[in-house]
Amino acid sequence: MLMVGMISVSALAAVGMSMQFMMIINIFMTLYVVGGNALISRFIGQGRKRRASALLFSLGISSISLSVFVSIAGYFGSENFYIWMGASSDVVFQGSMYFKIISLGVVVIFIDNLLYNSLSAAGDTTSSLYIKLLSALINAFLNYVLIFGHFGFEAMGIEGAAYATVIAYCFNVIAYFILIQKVKSKLNIIPIIRLKDMKRVWNVGWSAAADRAISSASFLVFVAIITSYGTVGLAGYQVGLRIEGIAFMPGFGFAIAAMALVGQNLGANDKERAYNMGIISGRIAYIFMGSVGVIMIVFPEALVGFFTSDKATIEVASDYLILVGLAQIPLAIMFVYSGALRGAGATKTTLKINVLSLWFLRVIPSYIAYKIGYSIVAIFIIMNIETLIKGLIYHHIYKKRIWLDTKV
């Protein structure tokens, strides 16, 4: 995003919008990832590594099959996605070029997501740390080379950013395959397909996928509302969202920890320890995210200045950061407790909470505010209120402990 921001505001908005489309792609990955995580973590908790490894093989076949259809739809529908979102002609042109290339790499994105989540569910996040560190360095270097044209390569602009991303994902998949071939790996690949286990994965996964689908639809509508404020408003929102991602990372990390530890302890039939793992993960997450939130509130313009020099974009992104900085603690609670519930297999509960919250507390009020004529800041305020209320709801549901009895 830093490098793309040097090309133009339109390029920045185009790459930012592509992440909304990746949310749609994540719907299909959720079908097998969430249910697979819940089941793999329980198998590991029960000491059944071979059963978990056989499930990984079945999930791999499913992920590759799904990726083919998604890749075709993404490649031929990329331009229409941007038009539907109401983007300007420049954003549509650059965004469709970028997303067509990303679509060709969907198969490696699917496999990477599966292996990353499966190893995390088995309790191995350290290996992924090293793989992702190397991948990030490769991606950054290739961005520099391909976007601007260095070391004899032609400057490819936004297309270079897409190629760099796909190549980095290819590296991830190769590294993961080398890892899981080792005997001491938390998971291996055992070519056995158990339809009974896949059915169990589906029973958990369909509601998680429905949750992701409806949530993605709500986010797309939400971004479409922001797009109505113009390219500057859209670019400011996307830049602010990327910076907020720095605060997201601890939340995502400890959500994965909660998911794995809750599932493993439920597999070991230790409900009290499973409950406590979520509580501890949540406390650490909101300390981290709350601290980053303070930085976003105090130094918003300095942070945004790394991405763009456009004054109007800086103003919008700074307003966004100040407001979301105030909501980092409830956001941390939402991340971790929803992750814990998914690790327990309680995906129907998260489906209900997310659907009702996103549509009735975020999208519909934002649309009304836009129609009335409020500024984009009002949209950001509504978004934060929704985050606060949803965090309180997840806290209440978690404390009730009913989710601990979910059958997978």
Steps between C-alpha positions, in 0.01 A plus 500: 500500500791735574647444155169502315417829670797651316334422165169683553201536731298290252750215522489521878119482498503213248729277706308590815168405342644167387513395864121526513484249216745275682242491778262335253768246409547433872140378512599191303811444710287525814295200385787265578737707719280574805351152525841350427657709776238395755542132416881498463547677835274243670682209337833643618355547850401133493849396385377385155761655269446240225127577485573873485757447222252296295248779538759750373533296179123503445485872566780554247302324226196714584700823499656435158162408348334815630787723395455414131146641491593805706799574276286496184233724656760745632687527170196561279299699753767734641398806298133455586586479873651848493219644287240355738678666792458836327873565449621769260624398154868531602446276803305247288777485238788456746307279739390253232861463379614431856224257592521292181858410590408428862219272376750287307675429831189406697600132519820580694309748717250226590771243579702753703193592704419135567851401610546812712170448685539124536847529653373776729212276612757227571697746714785591264501875440878538526570337163247731335673798659830421326332414170298823500803708595694370201192534281452864605863579415465332160173683435646840597811447287298390197262794546799735484641325194179448301298812588776751428721298266840423652783254428416493129126437543238718332290724729165322518317720750195345661541178297845455652345514847261219404776278359708557815209389718437180303870407501515551878203264544676241282800520734269445800349184353839352411632574850193346666529183289865462601398549863218245511721232342703493822413223746509740796253742340177553694315381187596289201309402187346153513310418177182371661156651444249456781160619381370493856758758609431716194131496588589620850712776348208602278256508794718759672624672186172583326384740772848657519492545121149647518628734770792604280274536193246725668776693678688546171183621331451752780861620469463537124189711546679697772797567270257593220355764733851633569576493126207738455710764679753489211843353429663706776254369759553144379881532496499658847288216637723235339820660634350529847388138484854384407652691791236361733617160376808550719264490798299214342797265492520434877122452497519249217798328659334447836172409330693215333653412838157493662356292216778239520524480880123493553459224242790294634380521860145413404647200317675408825162547678631784720229768469630721782843526343342562158301790646805648673708485180255739335503736799882516508524546123246782518686686775829492313331606175327806640819617673684484166220646290415767755864614501509525121167684516660772714773546236237534226316766700812703581692477169243447220641741241856374547385141439292588194787706357692179431235395247408817315584869471151597384368743764133413457571127529713561810214692663244222440738223611600695814136543603453126451803409713403725789155344518600135458779550752226547760341165407802270513420335834143391410638393160758280676226338708296439185796342317609266777163387632361439152817299424449298818138428406605386153768278653223339703290459186235752610485660155121537501531737797760718328284500186202648684704763684693620195206514261272695732777732614651586162175560318284663765769693690744589220378477141142627530587791737794595273276506194248720681777734615633528142152572359437767762825667397735435789875501435717189475604552864144412604539167317819429697321582827216259418756230421664547841171487688421170327841362604443602862155338519620181331793475741259523794277230348791260452617565856152412630469182289847381596437544872183288481713194400217329308728481194730257687244223442499534120522166319730470199 
